[in-house]
Amino acid sequence: MKIHIVSDLHREFGYNDINLNIADVFVMIGDTDLGVKGIN
């Protein structure tokens, strides 16, 4: 199983191209977006 950990994306500052095909599980932590947009 491949696990990819991504933190502090700060998507409010621009687009982040994340390849979803490189891992079986993605763990996204930290600042992912502005306000509550990161959990919607």
C-alpha positions as CSV (number, residue, x, y, z in Angstrom):
1,M,0.0,0.0,0.0
2,K,1.3,3.4,-1.0
3,I,0.5,6.4,1.3
4,H,1.0,10.0,0.2
5,I,1.1,12.7,2.9
6,V,0.4,16.2,1.8
7,S,0.5,19.2,4.1
8,D,0.0,22.9,4.0
9,L,-1.4,23.1,0.4
10,H,-2.6,26.7,0.8
11,R,-4.9,26.4,-2.2
12,E,-6.2,29.9,-1.6
13,F,-3.0,31.2,-3.2
14,G,-3.4,29.2,-6.5
15,Y,-3.9,25.9,-8.0
16,N,-2.0,22.8,-6.9
17,D,-1.8,20.0,-9.3
18,I,-1.9,16.8,-7.3
19,N,-1.6,13.4,-9.0
20,L,-4.2,11.2,-7.4
21,N,-2.9,8.1,-9.2
22,I,0.4,7.8,-7.3
23,A,-0.9,6.4,-4.0
24,D,-3.7,4.2,-2.6
25,V,-4.3,6.6,0.4
26,F,-3.9,10.4,0.6
27,V,-3.5,12.0,4.0
28,M,-4.1,15.8,3.7
29,I,-3.2,17.8,6.8
30,G,-2.6,21.4,7.7
31,D,-3.8,24.5,5.8
32,T,-5.5,23.0,2.7
33,D,-7.7,26.0,1.7
34,L,-9.2,29.2,2.9
35,G,-11.5,29.0,6.0
36,V,-13.7,25.9,5.9
37,K,-13.4,25.3,2.2
38,G,-10.8,22.6,2.9
39,I,-13.4,20.3,4.5
40,N,-16.2,20.7,2.1
